[in-house]
Amino acid sequence: MSEFPPDAEKPRHMATGPEVCYAARGEIILRVQGQLMKMIRAGGSFQIAANAIHVTKAGPAGATVIATWVSTPGKPFNASVPQ
């Protein structure tokens, strides 16, 4: 579970495995490279493919996101991606 303060942004990054996420509270703005921006409100869900470069940002009231992902033990999962 991730708690995002109001308007908090997780910088441009990618994950080595797929992610499945549920917005439990607030709203999340999801920008995946090469796709249109998406707004996910409380009760909504989204998926991010492995190695997809993306940015997540909370709305003005913040957000709570429950996420599951597939990772390989002993290998890093998240990697930041420079602009």
Secondary structure, 3 states (H helix, E strand, C coil): CEEECCCCEEEEEEECCCEEEEEEEEEEEEEECCCCCEEEECCCEEEECCCCCEEEEEEEEEEEEEEEECCCCCCCCEEECCC
